[in-house]
Amino acid sequence: MAFSYISFDSQKTRLFLTFTFQLLLLFVHQSRATNFNKHFDITWGGGRGKIIGDVLTLSLDRVSGSGFQSKKEYHFGRIDMQIKLVPGNSAGTVTAYYLSSQGPTHDEIDFEFLGNSTGEPYTLHTNVYTQGKGEREQQFRMWFDPTSKFHTYSIVWTPQTIIFLVDETPIREFKNMESIGVPFPKHQRMRLYSSLWNADEWATRGGLVKTDWTQSPFTASYRNFGVKARSVLFGLDSTRDQKLKWVRENHMIYNYCTDTKRFPRGFPPECTVKV
Ligand SMILES: *[C@@H]1O[C@H](CO)[C@@H](O)[C@H](O)[C@H]1NC(C)=O
């Protein structure tokens, strides 16, 4: 009698637990699913940008690309996003992912992913604008296929430095060098933007390779957006410094600071500082 009472009770408990667990799963799923809706607006593209579950996708076809932007503006912090880039023949497409303020004297911190023919490497283009002036390009090749899986692209922005990270590996640091007269973006709040667009006029060796529209729509996917306040940030430590050196030595394909053709009369002052 006592035994059957206990087993009845534990069955009830189990049922209750199963139910609670499923409710919890639903809640977790929904809170992740609403993550993008809470933080972002799809701003253009006539339905080509979509939020499905916990994944946001942008697509591009012959008629239009698409884009989204954050509802909030940020003033320093760390921003993480997992992105899976356009697979296959993505030549001519550009996936831009950047922080930017508004107006002609805007600040901007850029990641731009330039697509390529099937099997050929993407170019990761970076730039930093202060008060409307950029011209600080560095380009990289990734050490993995950025189209087969999601990878994390992060921007760490503090009053002292800007660090670009790929899967926690720093690829670029732009330090605050106001002390030697280099303007640093720190006075303007910035929003996060991303867009997928056709850039075959400039992205592919000056328009040499055209976007292959028979492959469209082209789609890039985003998930696990995260933003952390400035208070939890830290600079480069020595292992990160080593990694940055490794990236610069092995994966950097362009650096404005070594482009003598472009700066025949001397490099900008920040180029003289060792990073
Ligand atoms: C595409 O791949 C070729 C061959 O590796 C490379 O030279 C070119 O720079 C790449 N284009 C882009 C836009 O990354």
The ligand as an SDF file (V2000), in Angstrom:
LIG
                    3D

 14 14  0  0  0  0  0  0  0  0999 V2000
   39.6560   35.3260  -54.7660 C   0  0  0  0  0  0  0  0  0  0  0  0
   40.6230   34.3230  -54.8360 O   0  0  0  0  0  0  0  0  0  0  0  0
   41.7630   34.6750  -55.6040 C   0  0  0  0  0  0  0  0  0  0  0  0
   42.6520   33.4540  -55.7410 C   0  0  0  0  0  0  0  0  0  0  0  0
   43.0500   32.9510  -54.4930 O   0  0  0  0  0  0  0  0  0  0  0  0
   42.4670   35.8550  -54.9210 C   0  0  0  0  0  0  0  0  0  0  0  0
   43.5940   36.2540  -55.6640 O   0  0  0  0  0  0  0  0  0  0  0  0
   41.4890   37.0100  -54.8060 C   0  0  0  0  0  0  0  0  0  0  0  0
   42.0760   38.0720  -54.0840 O   0  0  0  0  0  0  0  0  0  0  0  0
   40.2340   36.5740  -54.1110 C   0  0  0  0  0  0  0  0  0  0  0  0
   39.2480   37.6410  -54.1800 N   0  0  0  0  0  0  0  0  0  0  0  0
   38.6710   38.1620  -53.0910 C   0  0  0  0  0  0  0  0  0  0  0  0
   37.6610   39.2240  -53.3590 C   0  0  0  0  0  0  0  0  0  0  0  0
   38.9480   37.8110  -51.9830 O   0  0  0  0  0  0  0  0  0  0  0  0
  1  2  1  0
  1 10  1  0
  2  3  1  0
  3  4  1  0
  3  6  1  0
  4  5  1  0
  6  7  1  0
  6  8  1  0
  8  9  1  0
  8 10  1  0
 10 11  1  0
 11 12  1  0
 12 13  1  0
 12 14  2  0
M  END
$$$$
